[in-house]
Amino acid sequence: MTAVRSGCSAAASGSLRGLNFLAAGGGWLWFLDNGYPFSGVLRVGETTARPAGSVAIAPNSCGQQVCSQIFYTPGSVWVPTAELLLRIDTSRLPASRASSRGDRARW
């Protein structure tokens, strides 16, 4: 272990809360939140713990239960909702300064 960071420090802005569900892959941590003020998937640098982008999901789209399932497979992040299976194509997300190799690349 090199560092311990809370969900609050990972969400640097302080406006994101409830980042309880996590998948890891491709040099990124993928957090799922289904509430106020943000509902969606947040991509955070694995080594920097800095947010690098997000994909919004409509609040309460998981039906009666909160969205709690998120999965990473090479090239995709998956979130099942009450009505559909959302696939996030990680290759189509805007590149961060660290490149598509995750945040392990040199800045």
N, C-alpha and C positions, 0 to 999 in steps of 0.2 A: 504494500500500500504506500502510495507516495503522498496522498493528500485526502482529506475528508472535506467535502463541501455539502452544505445543506441545499435543499431545493430552492431556498430563497437566494442563496448566493449564486446558484447556477442560473437563476432567472434575473440576473443583474438589475433589471429595471425595478424590481420590487413589486411590480403590478401583477405578476403571475403567481398564483398560489395553487396549492393542491396538485403538484406534480407528483402524483403517487404511483403512476404506472410507467414502466420503463422497458425499453428494448435497447440492445446495444449491437452495433455492427458498423463496419466500414469506417472506423475511426470516429464515430459519432454516438452520442446517447440520444435516444428518441423518447421524449416524454409525452404522455397523453394526459390532457386535462379536459374536463367536460363541465365547465362552469364559468362563473363570472370572474373577471372581465374577459377571459379568453377561453375559447373552446376549440381544441384542435391538437395538432402534433407540433411539438417544439423540438428543433434540432439543436443540440448543444455539443460543443467541441469536447472530445473525450479527455484531452489533456489540459485544456484551458478552462473548461467549465463556462465558456462564454456562449450565449445564444448566437446561432448562425442563420436562423431562419425559422419560419413556421408555415404550417398549412392549416387553414381554418376548417373546422367542422361545425355544422349547425348545432347550437346548444340543444341538449336533450335528444339528440338524434339516436341515442342508444335505447330508446324506449323507457320502460320503468326503471331500469337499472342504469347506473352511471356507466359510461364507457370505461372498461377496465382491461380490455385486451388489446395488446399491441404486439406485433411480431415483426422481426427483421429477417429477411432472406436476402442473399446477394442481389443487389439492384432494386429491391422493393421494401417498403414498409407497409404492413397490412393492419387495418383496423376494422373489425366486424361491428356493424351497427344493427339496429333492430330491423332495418329494411334492406341493407346491402352490405357488401364487402368492399371497403375502400382500399384501393391500391395506390400508394404514392411511389411513383417512379423516381428513385433517387438520382438518376442520371439527368433528369429534366429540371431538378431544382437549381435555382441560381447558384453559381459557384461562389464560395466564400473566398476571402483572400488567401486561404490556405490550400486551395485547389480541391479537386475531386478525391484526393487521397485521404480526406479527413483533415483534422487539424494537426496531424503529425508533420505535415510539410513545413519547410522553413518559410518564415514570413519575410 
